[in-house]
Amino acid sequence: MTRAMKSTPSVALDALLNILSLHKFVKLQAAKSALQFIHYNKVLDGDLVRHLRIIKDFKLNMDIKTVEDWMITKTNYDVPFKVVKPCRYVWDAGGPSLRPVSIVFYIDGSKIGENTGAGVFGPCKAIPMGCSPTVFQAEVQAILECANICLKRNYRFAKICIFSNSQAALNALKAFTCQSKLVWECIISLKQLASRNEVTLYWVPGHCGILGNENNLARQGADRVLDNLARQGAASSFVGPEPFCGVPECALRMKLKTWEMSMVESNWNATDTSKQAKTFIKPSAEKSQVHTEYKQKRSQGNYWSDDWPLPE
């Protein structure tokens, strides 16, 4: 299966495939199922007993007490605003044509170290968001900021265009289902804005300054200013109680992933055997991605199966 010799120790195979030993793998799956249970039930610190006690073992009991950016799935079949994704040929030709009186915003999100920030160009505004939000949340927060600015200005019958380089944020806003409180708040504000205006969200390929017509010169300048605003927001200290917009579910999964990677490495370093193998085998995140299919087969009970090949 791994093309290794039959005498290769199992701990070396675990390091080669970047997977946990079986008992720790079961512990990791138990922690994931406990988090899934907590999402759908109101759980207090005193309820973390028996099976849920594993949350304390992973030191996630403080995280689940914070405000989460997760909610029970809500449906949204009425999308009064447009989400347009022009192809690169359109951008090479100068981008989508806009009316001269259009109100245009450019938004971007950035993460520097542990801090996250968002930038809005249209007026220029840098938004520090602290350490808990993701770049996806920064992009959505920037779009929400644009909608709130327009609502405060009380626009009527205007054509409002918001440019973003995040396809994930745009896809989440136009989706028929939503599980994020921040995304849902942004959808509500966009709906309110679109009830009296024509609102269009455009995808721009990475604010990469694509050359084109004269109007794109202004876009290139906006890209540079916007990038600085997003970085300024990420570099600035957030003042206020955290989390800024709720801890996303992926942040908890990332903590479990970090624990998994550290356990694989510590198990390999702690073994007293396989001195020659240690010279050549180093656990890495890249191996973890390559052997995802192997992990899925293992979780399905096919750990000792030889009838399927490993990905090259």
C-alpha positions as CSV (number, residue, x, y, z in Angstrom):
1,M,0.0,0.0,0.0
2,T,2.8,2.5,0.9
3,R,5.5,0.5,-1.0
4,A,7.4,0.3,2.3
5,M,9.1,-2.8,3.5
6,K,7.0,-5.3,5.6
7,S,9.4,-4.7,8.5
8,T,8.6,-1.0,8.6
9,P,7.3,-0.1,12.2
10,S,3.7,1.2,12.4
11,V,4.9,4.4,14.0
12,A,7.0,5.1,11.0
13,L,4.1,4.4,8.7
14,D,2.0,6.9,10.7
15,A,4.7,9.5,10.3
16,L,5.0,8.7,6.6
17,L,1.3,9.1,6.0
18,N,1.0,11.9,8.6
19,I,-1.8,10.2,10.5
20,L,-2.5,9.6,14.2
21,S,-2.2,6.4,16.0
22,L,-5.5,4.6,16.2
23,H,-6.5,5.4,19.8
24,K,-5.7,9.1,19.3
25,F,-7.6,9.1,16.0
26,V,-10.7,7.8,17.9
27,K,-10.2,10.6,20.5
28,L,-10.1,13.2,17.8
29,Q,-13.3,11.9,16.2
30,A,-15.0,11.9,19.6
31,A,-14.0,15.6,20.1
32,K,-15.5,16.5,16.7
33,S,-18.7,14.7,17.4
34,A,-18.9,16.5,20.8
35,L,-18.6,19.9,19.1
36,Q,-21.3,18.9,16.6
37,F,-23.6,18.0,19.6
38,I,-22.9,21.3,21.3
39,H,-23.8,23.2,18.2
40,Y,-27.4,21.9,18.3
41,N,-27.9,22.0,22.1
42,K,-27.4,24.6,24.8
43,V,-24.6,23.2,26.9
44,L,-23.2,24.8,30.1
45,D,-19.8,24.2,31.7
46,G,-21.4,21.8,34.2
47,D,-22.8,19.7,31.4
48,L,-19.3,18.8,30.1
49,V,-19.3,15.3,31.7
50,R,-19.0,11.8,30.3
51,H,-18.6,12.0,26.6
52,L,-18.6,15.8,26.5
53,R,-15.7,15.8,29.0
54,I,-13.4,15.4,26.0
55,I,-14.0,19.1,25.2
56,K,-12.0,20.0,28.4
57,D,-9.2,17.6,27.3
58,F,-8.8,19.7,24.2
59,K,-9.1,22.9,26.1
60,L,-12.1,24.0,24.0
61,N,-14.5,24.7,26.9
62,M,-13.6,28.4,27.0
63,D,-14.0,28.7,23.2
64,I,-17.6,27.3,23.2
65,K,-18.5,29.9,25.9
66,T,-17.7,32.7,23.5
67,V,-20.1,34.1,20.9
68,E,-20.2,31.8,17.9
69,D,-20.8,32.8,14.3
70,W,-23.0,29.8,13.8
71,M,-26.7,29.5,13.8
72,I,-29.3,26.9,12.8
73,T,-29.7,26.8,9.0
74,K,-32.0,29.5,7.6
75,T,-33.3,29.6,4.0
76,N,-33.2,32.6,1.7
77,Y,-35.0,32.2,-1.6
78,D,-35.5,35.9,-2.2
79,V,-32.2,37.6,-3.3
80,P,-33.1,41.1,-4.6
81,F,-29.5,42.0,-5.3
82,K,-27.3,40.7,-8.1
83,V,-24.0,38.8,-7.8
84,V,-22.0,39.1,-11.1
85,K,-18.7,37.3,-11.8
86,P,-17.3,38.6,-15.0
87,C,-14.7,36.4,-16.7
88,R,-11.1,37.5,-17.2
89,Y,-11.8,38.4,-20.8
90,V,-14.2,41.1,-19.6
91,W,-11.6,42.4,-17.2
92,D,-8.9,42.3,-19.9
93,A,-11.3,44.5,-22.0
94,G,-11.6,47.0,-19.1
95,G,-14.1,45.4,-16.8
96,P,-17.9,45.6,-16.6
97,S,-19.4,48.9,-17.9
98,L,-20.9,51.0,-15.2
99,R,-23.2,54.0,-15.4
100,P,-21.4,57.3,-14.8
101,V,-23.6,58.0,-11.7
102,S,-22.9,54.6,-10.1
103,I,-21.9,54.5,-6.5
104,V,-18.8,52.2,-6.4
105,F,-17.2,50.5,-3.4
106,Y,-14.1,48.3,-3.3
107,I,-13.6,46.0,-0.3
108,D,-10.9,43.7,0.9
109,G,-9.9,41.6,3.9
110,S,-6.5,40.9,5.3
111,K,-4.8,38.9,8.1
112,I,-1.4,39.8,9.5
113,G,-0.2,37.3,12.1
114,E,-3.1,36.7,14.4
115,N,-4.9,40.0,13.7
116,T,-7.5,40.5,11.0
117,G,-8.8,43.6,9.3
118,A,-11.0,44.9,6.5
119,G,-10.7,47.8,4.2
120,V,-13.4,49.8,2.3
121,F,-12.6,52.2,-0.5
122,G,-15.4,54.5,-1.3
123,P,-15.0,56.3,1.5
124,C,-11.7,55.1,2.7
125,K,-12.1,53.1,5.9
126,A,-9.9,50.6,7.8
127,I,-11.7,48.2,10.1
128,P,-9.6,46.4,12.9
129,M,-11.3,43.1,13.8
130,G,-9.1,41.5,16.4
131,C,-7.6,38.0,16.3
132,S,-10.6,35.7,16.1
133,P,-12.2,36.5,12.7
134,T,-11.1,34.8,9.4
135,V,-10.4,36.6,6.2
136,F,-13.8,35.4,4.9
137,Q,-15.5,37.1,7.8
138,A,-13.4,40.3,7.1
139,E,-14.7,40.3,3.5
140,V,-18.3,39.9,4.6
141,Q,-17.9,42.5,7.3
142,A,-16.5,45.0,4.6
143,I,-19.6,44.3,2.4
144,L,-21.8,44.8,5.4
145,E,-20.0,48.1,6.1
146,C,-20.7,49.3,2.5
147,A,-24.4,48.4,2.9
148,N,-24.7,50.3,6.2
149,I,-22.9,53.4,4.8
150,C,-25.5,53.5,2.0
151,L,-28.4,53.0,4.3
152,K,-27.2,55.8,6.5
153,R,-26.9,58.1,3.5
154,N,-30.5,57.1,2.6
155,Y,-29.9,56.5,-1.1
156,R,-32.9,56.1,-3.3
157,F,-33.1,54.7,-6.9
158,A,-29.3,54.6,-7.0
159,K,-27.1,52.0,-8.7
160,I,-24.7,50.7,-6.1
161,C,-21.7,48.5,-7.1
162,I,-19.6,46.6,-4.6
163,F,-16.4,45.0,-5.9
164,S,-14.8,42.0,-4.0
165,N,-12.2,39.5,-4.8
166,S,-13.7,36.9,-2.5
167,Q,-15.8,34.3,-4.4
168,A,-16.5,32.5,-1.1
169,A,-18.1,35.6,0.4
170,L,-20.1,36.3,-2.7
171,N,-21.3,32.7,-3.0
172,A,-22.3,32.7,0.7
173,L,-24.4,35.9,0.2
174,K,-26.3,34.6,-2.8
175,A,-26.8,31.0,-1.4
176,F,-30.2,29.7,-0.6
177,T,-29.1,28.6,2.9
178,C,-27.1,30.3,5.6
179,Q,-25.5,29.1,8.8
180,S,-23.4,32.2,9.7
181,K,-24.8,35.0,11.8
182,L,-22.5,37.5,10.1
183,V,-23.5,36.5,6.6
184,W,-27.2,36.6,7.6
185,E,-26.8,40.1,9.0
186,C,-25.1,41.2,5.7
187,I,-27.9,39.6,3.7
188,I,-30.6,41.4,5.7
189,S,-28.8,44.8,5.2
190,L,-28.3,44.1,1.4
191,K,-32.0,43.2,1.1
192,Q,-33.0,46.4,2.8
193,L,-30.7,48.4,0.6
194,A,-31.9,46.6,-2.6
195,S,-35.5,47.4,-1.8
196,R,-35.0,51.0,-2.9
197,N,-31.8,50.7,-5.0
198,E,-30.2,48.6,-7.6
199,V,-27.4,46.7,-5.8
200,T,-24.8,44.6,-7.7
201,L,-21.9,42.7,-6.2
202,Y,-19.0,42.1,-8.6
203,W,-16.2,39.7,-8.4
204,V,-12.8,41.1,-9.3
205,P,-9.9,38.8,-9.8
206,G,-7.7,39.5,-6.8
207,H,-7.5,43.3,-7.2
208,C,-4.6,42.6,-9.5
209,G,-4.8,45.9,-11.4
210,I,-5.9,44.4,-14.8
211,L,-5.2,46.9,-17.6
212,G,-8.0,48.1,-19.7
213,N,-9.8,51.3,-20.5
214,E,-9.4,54.7,-18.8
215,N,-11.8,53.9,-16.0
216,N,-9.5,51.0,-14.9
217,L,-6.8,53.5,-14.1
218,A,-8.9,54.6,-11.2
219,R,-9.5,51.0,-10.3
220,Q,-5.8,50.3,-10.1
221,G,-5.4,53.3,-7.8
222,A,-8.3,52.1,-5.7
223,D,-6.6,48.6,-5.5
224,R,-3.4,50.0,-4.0
225,V,-5.2,52.2,-1.5
226,L,-7.6,49.4,-0.6
227,D,-4.8,46.9,0.0
228,N,-3.2,49.4,2.3
229,L,-6.5,50.0,4.1
230,A,-7.0,46.2,4.7
231,R,-3.4,45.8,6.0
232,Q,-3.8,48.9,8.2
233,G,-6.9,47.4,9.7
234,A,-5.2,44.1,10.4
235,A,-2.1,45.9,11.8
236,S,-4.2,48.1,14.1
237,S,-5.3,47.0,17.6
238,F,-8.9,46.3,18.0
239,V,-10.5,48.2,20.9
240,G,-13.5,46.5,22.5
241,P,-14.7,43.2,23.7
242,E,-13.7,40.2,21.6
243,P,-14.7,38.3,19.5
244,F,-15.5,41.0,17.0
245,C,-18.2,39.1,15.1
246,G,-18.3,35.6,16.7
247,V,-15.9,32.7,16.6
248,P,-16.4,30.7,13.4
249,E,-16.8,26.9,13.5
250,C,-13.6,26.5,11.3
251,A,-11.6,28.1,14.1
252,L,-12.5,25.3,16.5
253,R,-11.7,22.7,13.7
254,M,-8.4,24.4,13.2
255,K,-7.5,23.9,16.8
256,L,-8.3,20.3,16.5
257,K,-6.2,20.2,13.3
258,T,-3.3,21.8,15.1
259,W,-3.5,19.3,17.9
260,E,-3.5,16.5,15.3
261,M,-0.4,17.8,13.6
262,S,1.4,18.3,17.0
263,M,0.5,14.8,18.1
264,V,1.8,13.2,14.9
265,E,5.1,15.0,15.3
266,S,5.5,14.4,19.0
267,N,4.7,10.7,18.6
268,W,7.3,10.4,15.9
269,N,9.9,12.3,17.9
270,A,9.3,10.4,21.1
271,T,9.8,6.9,19.6
272,D,13.1,5.3,20.5
273,T,13.2,3.1,17.4
274,S,13.5,3.9,13.7
275,K,16.6,6.0,13.9
276,Q,17.4,5.6,10.2
277,A,13.8,6.3,9.2
278,K,13.8,9.6,11.3
279,T,16.6,10.9,9.0
280,F,14.3,10.7,6.0
281,I,10.7,10.9,7.3
282,K,9.4,14.2,8.5
283,P,5.6,14.7,9.2
284,S,4.2,17.7,7.3
285,A,0.8,19.3,6.5
286,E,1.4,18.6,2.8
287,K,1.4,14.8,3.4
288,S,-1.8,15.2,5.4
289,Q,-3.5,16.8,2.4
290,V,-2.2,14.2,0.0
291,H,-3.4,11.3,2.1
292,T,-6.9,12.6,2.9
293,E,-8.4,9.7,1.0
294,Y,-6.5,7.3,3.1
295,K,-7.9,8.8,6.3
296,Q,-11.4,8.6,4.9
297,K,-11.0,5.0,4.2
298,R,-9.6,4.4,7.6
299,S,-12.5,6.1,9.3
300,Q,-14.8,3.9,7.3
301,G,-13.2,0.8,8.7
302,N,-11.0,-0.1,5.8
303,Y,-7.7,0.5,7.7
304,W,-6.2,-2.8,6.7
305,S,-7.5,-2.8,3.1
306,D,-5.1,-3.3,0.2
307,D,-7.6,-3.1,-2.6
308,W,-7.2,0.7,-3.2
309,P,-4.1,2.6,-4.2
310,L,-2.7,5.6,-2.4
311,P,-2.6,8.9,-4.4
312,E,0.8,9.7,-5.9
